[in-house]
C-alpha cells in the first residue's frame, strides 16, 4: 500500500474545477429569468423584490451580491414589524377583582 499521491498534470492545475477547457467555449450572456413578481402591497417589500431584476443583467457570479442585498432588506423589514408598537397590553389582573 502506497501513500503517494499522484502528481496532477499541467493542464488540470491551470483549469478550475468545472471549467471548460475547450478553447472555443464561450459562456452564454446573462438573460432575464422572467420570473413573475407579484406585488405584496407593502411598498418596502415590493421595492426589495423588484431589486431581484438587477440580477437578470449580471453574470452568475454577480447574483450573490444582489441576493444578499435583497435578503438583508427583507430581513430588516421583518425585524421592523417586530419593533413597531402594538396595542397596549391589558393591565394585569388585580387580586381584588375576584370578589365572591
Secondary structure, 3 states (H helix, E strand, C coil): CCCCCCCCCHHHHHCCCCCCCCCCCCCCCCCCCCCCCCCCCCHHHHHHHHHHHHHHHCCHHHHHHHHHHHHHHHHHHHHHHHHCCCCCCCCCCCHHHCCC
